[in-house]
Amino acid sequence: MGALGLFREYMGVGLILIWYLIVLLYLFWKEKRRERRLLFLYVPFLILLIFFNPLVYRIFDKLLGEEIFYRMLWLLPVTVTIAYGTVKICGSLSGKRQIAFGITAALLIGISGKLVYTNSGFTVAENIHHVPQEVVTICDMIEVPGIEVMAVFPLEMLHYVRQYSEAICMPYGREVLVNEYSELEYVLHYEEVDVSRLASLSKEQKCHYVILGKEKKLIGGRMEDFGYELIGDVGNYLVYRDNTSDFYGVTK
């Protein structure tokens, strides 16, 4: 995709970045304080200079991939710069012009994005951990003191498990969230789950537990046929333990 393509994705519909650039031009012209020019102008310029450097992009892409390189743009102080610059512009005006500018700025910023709570990853907090209660209950159920356990979780639980417990590992990481499925996650992805294949892959990855959604249709047998025991029924999920797995093979 290249650095330019990543920057286009970062811009989204472009309105907020256009507003950001307008504010930058204004601050470049009007801001005289050295420390604020450093924060709002020089640092972002340096970040963009590094970001668009072809050599830097190639090194990052080869070592870490575009997904990580993209995060360099998160260092841009877009929000604070827009807030500061807008207030500074508004303060330089007076009377009706100040009121008109303030209202216009608020409207433009409002239509430049969308409500964050409409994101599919947002859920109403059910506990102090701000993760679904099913995740908390399952993690507490399968944790073994002093031992890192490996568990196969459904995709929708992935980032919540990472957030809640450092003692529970998974055979795949957040790469599956960007459609880079592992073979094991492919098996879980379909409505019909091949139990023999799931069991085989889970045992290869030395997984102690498998968590399955109740809506999944199991084909090729039952989990119990492959050495698993149903130890929990939590909301919409069933928790299976591999009784053939050695819990003492992986320690903290």
Rosetta blueprint (number, residue, H / E / L):
1 M L
2 G H
3 A H
4 L H
5 G H
6 L H
7 F H
8 R H
9 E H
10 Y H
11 M H
12 G L
13 V L
14 G L
15 L H
16 I H
17 L H
18 I H
19 W H
20 Y H
21 L H
22 I H
23 V H
24 L H
25 L H
26 Y H
27 L H
28 F H
29 W H
30 K H
31 E L
32 K L
33 R L
34 R H
35 E H
36 R H
37 R H
38 L H
39 L H
40 F H
41 L H
42 Y H
43 V H
44 P H
45 F H
46 L H
47 I H
48 L H
49 L H
50 I H
51 F H
52 F L
53 N L
54 P H
55 L H
56 V H
57 Y H
58 R H
59 I H
60 F H
61 D H
62 K H
63 L H
64 L L
65 G L
66 E H
67 E H
68 I H
69 F H
70 Y H
71 R H
72 M H
73 L H
74 W H
75 L H
76 L L
77 P L
78 V H
79 T H
80 V H
81 T H
82 I H
83 A H
84 Y H
85 G H
86 T H
87 V H
88 K H
89 I H
90 C H
91 G H
92 S H
93 L L
94 S L
95 G H
96 K H
97 R H
98 Q H
99 I H
100 A H
101 F H
102 G H
103 I H
104 T H
105 A H
106 A H
107 L H
108 L H
109 I H
110 G H
111 I L
112 S L
113 G L
114 K L
115 L L
116 V H
117 Y H
118 T H
119 N L
120 S L
121 G L
122 F L
123 T L
124 V L
125 A L
126 E L
127 N L
128 I L
129 H L
130 H L
131 V L
132 P L
133 Q H
134 E H
135 V H
136 V H
137 T H
138 I H
139 C H
140 D H
141 M H
142 I H
143 E L
144 V E
145 P L
146 G L
147 I E
148 E L
149 V E
150 M E
151 A E
152 V E
153 F L
154 P L
155 L H
156 E H
157 M H
158 L H
159 H H
160 Y H
161 V H
162 R H
163 Q H
164 Y H
165 S L
166 E L
167 A L
168 I E
169 C E
170 M L
171 P L
172 Y L
173 G L
174 R H
175 E H
176 V H
177 L H
178 V H
179 N L
180 E L
181 Y L
182 S L
183 E H
184 L H
185 E H
186 Y H
187 V H
188 L H
189 H H
190 Y L
191 E L
192 E E
193 V E
194 D E
195 V H
196 S H
197 R H
198 L H
199 A H
200 S H
201 L H
202 S H
203 K H
204 E H
205 Q L
206 K L
207 C L
208 H L
209 Y E
210 V E
211 I E
212 L E
213 G E
214 K L
215 E L
216 K L
217 K E
218 L E
219 I E
220 G L
221 G L
222 R L
223 M H
224 E H
225 D H
226 F H
227 G L
228 Y E
229 E E
230 L E
231 I E
232 G E
233 D E
234 V E
235 G L
236 N L
237 Y E
238 L E
239 V E
240 Y E
241 R E
242 D E
243 N L
244 T L
245 S L
246 D L
247 F L
248 Y L
249 G L
250 V L
251 T L
252 K L
